[in-house]
Amino acid sequence: MTKKGKKKKKETLEDKLKYEIAEELGLMDKIDRVGWGGLTAKESGKIGGLITGRKRKMKG
């Protein structure tokens, strides 16, 4: 299946945080070039950890 056939999914809180944090970490240029799959495990883990921390702050 091609990407054209996919429906645009609604942006979630996690999506918004992911882009916001990637921007803050200076990773958007890399993501634009190679996509999210091109990030290292360390970079992805950093983004995931910061998303979790921010979600906890929002709850508490």
MIDRENVEX-330490 format. One record per residue (C-alpha): x, y, z. Coordinates in nm, 3 decimals. Layout:
% MIDRENVEX-330490
SITE    east   north      up
SITE       X       Y       Z
...
//
This chain:
% MIDRENVEX-330490
SITE    east   north      up
SITE   0.000   0.000   0.000
SITE   0.131   0.344  -0.084
SITE   0.132   0.642   0.146
SITE  -0.126   0.808  -0.080
SITE  -0.385   0.555   0.033
SITE  -0.342   0.631   0.402
SITE  -0.589   0.850   0.584
SITE  -0.446   1.147   0.769
SITE  -0.474   1.059   1.135
SITE  -0.575   1.318   1.388
SITE  -0.279   1.477   1.565
SITE  -0.254   1.356   1.924
SITE  -0.094   1.517   2.228
SITE   0.201   1.281   2.184
SITE   0.244   1.395   1.823
SITE   0.245   1.760   1.925
SITE   0.495   1.697   2.204
SITE   0.714   1.485   1.976
SITE   0.750   1.763   1.721
SITE   0.794   2.030   1.990
SITE   1.070   1.835   2.166
SITE   1.244   1.739   1.841
SITE   1.252   2.109   1.753
SITE   1.396   2.199   2.096
SITE   1.666   1.933   2.058
SITE   1.760   2.065   1.713
SITE   1.661   1.742   1.537
SITE   1.406   1.875   1.286
SITE   1.662   1.923   1.007
SITE   1.768   1.560   1.043
SITE   1.406   1.440   1.057
SITE   1.323   1.638   0.742
SITE   1.621   1.476   0.565
SITE   1.598   1.113   0.680
SITE   1.259   1.080   0.854
SITE   1.180   0.967   1.208
SITE   1.323   0.623   1.135
SITE   1.663   0.778   1.071
SITE   1.706   0.889   1.431
SITE   1.943   0.698   1.655
SITE   1.810   0.496   1.947
SITE   1.959   0.756   2.180
SITE   1.778   1.042   2.003
SITE   1.446   0.855   1.995
SITE   1.482   0.758   2.360
SITE   1.554   1.116   2.458
SITE   1.239   1.235   2.282
SITE   1.031   0.955   2.439
SITE   1.164   1.026   2.786
SITE   1.090   1.396   2.759
SITE   0.737   1.325   2.631
SITE   0.675   1.101   2.933
SITE   0.810   1.364   3.172
SITE   0.594   1.638   3.026
SITE   0.282   1.424   3.034
SITE   0.346   1.349   3.402
SITE   0.383   1.720   3.476
SITE   0.053   1.792   3.302
SITE  -0.127   1.530   3.513
SITE   0.027   1.626   3.846
//
